[in-house]
Amino acid sequence: MKKLYIFSFFYFSSFFFAQKVENLFNEEKFAELINLENQSSNFTNRELYYLGFAFFRQEDDNKAIEYYDKAIKKGFDNPIIFFQKGLSEMYLQKYDDALANFNTAISSAAIAEFYIEKARIYHLKKDFINEEKVFLEGLEKSEVKNDKWYLELIKNAGNFYYAQNKNFQKSENIYYDGISIYPSEYILYEKLIKSLNAQNKFSEANIYFEKMRNFYKEKVLPEDYLNFKNVAVDETEWNGQWINIYKSFERPKEMLDSIYKVYLIDKSGEKVERKFNIEKTLQIEKTDPEFVICEESEKGHTTYPTGFKDDSFTIKELRNEITAILNSKK
């Protein structure tokens, strides 16, 4: 009877300890979980993974890898542990080791998040050929194609083709596909509009801008769109700096109402260096422009002797006029 009591005591003691480890992990009390390290010799393989993850969240990647390896040695072969080990190796700049573990994870579970981080390593290595291959494989083979990670994969892949490769047609196709899966992810419409305008497909871009305008009227857009009342429709480079163009959802009705806002970003990429408004103006004669280019600065409001007859001017025409102004004041 005494032996049974002792056995029961240790059984329930182990059970409650296991529950404690599980609860600390689920409640994200990682500092408390790390404090149990001196008892880790009795941990199950899953508990060793929890401990490794706790160290990862406390930014101790070497310790995280130590306990991931112990968990693997003890039989924990869930693909998530190979992914997490790869993440820690990536942060330690052990890129080849990280890729090997990401590949192991992907071979068991083709999850979009795994592809995202694998692509990131190739980007860090400036291996853009393999980065592209990972995006293409992930878009095709991801097991789940309607969760938040697949959405991130679409955005990352689209941005790769838009910003890195300048393959605007490919980014356009990716964003089209994304919208078909996530019709309420409005950032995809913005990205698609910019991809279309980058190819001078102004009519097609305007179709999607009008969709965004309708979402604005229905007040279903995220708060930033509703507050700023515009959306980014184009970005182009000038002398190593970016020019960002935003179009207003509200049609200009009164004098000084803006149809576009144009920002020249400084070379650091962090601040607005110059700001232009394309404003509705007073037409005295029918031949007078309806819209003029004005610049806001600390010195005040400058109106340039150039404008547009009506609102039918294209993004290309606007780019040319802004570039001409910038070139005249280098």
N, C-alpha and C positions, 0 to 999 in steps of 0.2 A: 504493500500500500504506500509505503514511504517513497519507493522508487517511482511509482505512478505519479505521486504528488510532485516529485522533483521534475519528472519528464513534462508534466502538465505545466509547471511553472516556467520551464525554459521554452516550451512551445508557445505559450501565450506571451511571454516576454519577447520572443523573436517576432511574433506576429505584430505586437504593438510597436516594436521598433521599426519593422518594415513599413507599417502604416505611417509612422512619424516621418520616415524618409520620403515616402510617396507624397505625403501632405506638404512637406516643406518644398518639394519640387513643384507640385501643382500650384502652390500659393506663391511661388517665385521668391521664397525666402532663402536666397542662395548663400548669403553670409552665414546663416544658421546651419545650413546644410554642410558647408565647408568645415564648420566646427566639429562635425562628426567624423572627420577624416581618420582620427586615431582608432576608430572602430571599423574601418573599411575592410579589414581582413575577413570580416564575417558578412560582407555585403554580397548580395546576389549579383549576377551579371547586369541586370537592369539597374540595380541601385548604384553599381559602379559607373554606369553610363550617366545616371542622374548626377553623381558627384562630379564627373568630368564636365558635364554641361554647366554645373554651378561654378566651377573654376573658369570656364569659358565666359560666363556672364560677368564674372568678377575680373575679366581681362587678364587672366593668367593662362595663356595658351599652352605653355609647356606642361603645366600641371593637368590641364584638360586632356592633352594628348596622352599623358601618363595613365590616366584612369580610363580613357577610351580604349587604350591598348589592353589594360587589365580586363575590361569588360569583354572585349573581342576574344581574348585568350580563354575567358571563362565561358564562351559560347554565345555571346550576344551578337548576332549577325544581322540585325535589322539594318536596312540601307541607310537609315537616318544617322547611325553612328559613324558610318564611313563619310557621309556628307559633312557631319559636324567636325570630324577629325580633319577633313580637307579644308574646312573653313579656318580652323586654328592654324594649320600649316600655311595657308594662304597669307594670314596675317603675320606669320613669322617669315614670310617671303620664301618658303620652301615650295616653290611653285610646281616642280615636277612631282613631288610627293603628293601635293594637293590634287593635282590632275589625276593621279593614279587612284586616289580614294574617291574622287567625284565619279570617275569611270566605273568603279566598283558599285557605287550607289546607283548610278543610272542603269547599269546592267540588270539590277533587281527591280528598279522602279523608275520609269521614265517620267520624272516629275519636273515641271517647269522651273521650279526654284533651283533644282540641281543644275539645269542648263544655264540659268542666269549667272550663277557663280562660276561655273566653268568658263563661260564666255568672258567673265570679268578677268580671270587669270590671263587669258590670251591677250586681252586689252592691256593689262599691266605689262605683259611681255612685249607689247607692240607687235604681236603676231596677228595681224588683222585678217589674214587668209583663214587661219583656223578659227578666229573669232566668228567670222561669217559662217563657216561650216557648222559651228555649234548652234548659232541662231537658226539656220535652216533645218538642222536636225531636230532642234527643240520644237519649232513650229509644226513640224510634221509628226513627230513621234510622241509628244507629251500625252500622257494617258488621260489627263483631265484638261478639257479645253473650255472651261467656263468659270474658273476660280480666279482669285485675286492674283495668283502667281502667273497664270497664263496671260492675264492682262498685262502684268509687268513685263513679261517676255515680249509681247507684242510691242509695247512702248519702247523697250530697249532695242529690239531688232529694227523697228521703224526708224528710230533715232540713229542707229548705226548706219543705215543706208542714206538717211537724210544728211547727217552731219559729217560722218567719217568718209563714206564712199561717194557722196554727192550723186547717188543713184536715186534720183527723185521718183522715177517711175516705180522702182521697187518699193520705196517707202510708201508711195501712194497705194500700191496693191496690198501691202500689209495693213495699212490703216483702214482700207475698204473692208478687208476681212474682219478686222477688229470691230468695226462698227456693226457688222452683221451679227457678231456674237454678243457685243456689249452696247446695245443701242442707247443706253443711258449714261455711258461714259463719255461725257461731252469733251474731255480733253482730246479724244481721238478725232473729233470733228475739227478742232483747232489745228491739230497736227496735219490732218488731211488737207485742209485749206492751204497751209503753208507749202505742202508738197506740190499741190496743184499750181499755185502761183509761181513756185520756183521753176516750173516748166512752162510758164506763161499760158497756162490753161485757165484763163481768167473767168470764162463763162462757167466752167465746171466748178471752180472755186466759189463763185458767187452763189451757185445752187446750194452749197453746203453752208455758206454764210447765212443765206436766207433761212435755212433750217435752224441755225443758231439764233437768228433774230426771233423766230417763232418760239423757240424754247425760252428766250428772254421775256417775250411778251406773256408767256404762260407761267413765268416765274419758277421754272423748274431747274434753272441753272444753279451751280454752286454760288456761294455768297460773293466771291471775288468778282465773278462776271456781272452779277447784279449790281454790286457797288460801283465798279468802274465803268459799267455800261458799254464795254467794248471787248474785242477779242483780237489777239495777235493773228495777223493774216500774212505777214511776210517778214523775212529777215534777209539782209544782203550785206556783203562785206565792202568796206571802203577803207583803203590804206591801213589794213590790219585791224580795223575796228568794225563792230557790228552796227547796222542800222536796223532797228526794229520798228515795224509799222503795225499800228492798231486801228481797227475800223469800228466806228460807233454803231451800236445797235439802234440808236434813236436817229431818225432822219432829221437832218438840219432844217429848222423852220425859221428861226430868227437870225438876225445879223450876229456874227461872232460864234454861232454854233459850229462845232467841229464835226467834220465827217471822218477825218483821219487825225491821229496823233503819231508823230514820228520822233523816235529817240535815237540819238547817236550815243552809243555806249563807249566809255573811255577804254584805253588800252588794257587796263586791269580787268575789264569785264565786270566791274562791280558797281560803277556809278554812271549816271546819265551825264554826259558832257554837254549836249545841246538838245533842246526840245523844240519841235515845230508843230504847229497846228495848221491843218488845212481847213480854213474857216469860210463860212458863208458870208458874203459881203453884199453891199448895196449895189444893185445894177441900175445905173442911170440910163444907159443905152442897151439895147438888146445885144449889141456886140461886146459889151463889157463882160468880163469873167464873172461867173457866179461864185467861184471859190478862189481864194488867194492863199498864198503860203505866208504864215507869220511865225516869228520866232519869239519864244519867251526866254528872257535872261534877267540877270540882276540889273541890267541897264534899262529894262522895260520891254516894250512890245514893238518888234520890228516887222513891218510888212514889206515883202519883196515885190519888185515889179514884174511878177509872173503869176499866172493863175490858170484856171481851167474854166472853159465855157459853161459846163454843167457837170453833173455828177457821173457822167458816163466815162470819164477818163480811167485809164487802166493803171494797175500797180506799176507796170513798166514805165509809163509816162511819169508817174509820181517819183519812182526811183531816179529817173533821169534828171528831173528838176531839182530834187534834193541833192543829188550828187554834184550837179552844176553849182549849186550854192556853196556846198562844202569845198569844192575845188577852187572857188573864187576867194576863199578865206582860209587857206592852209596855214 
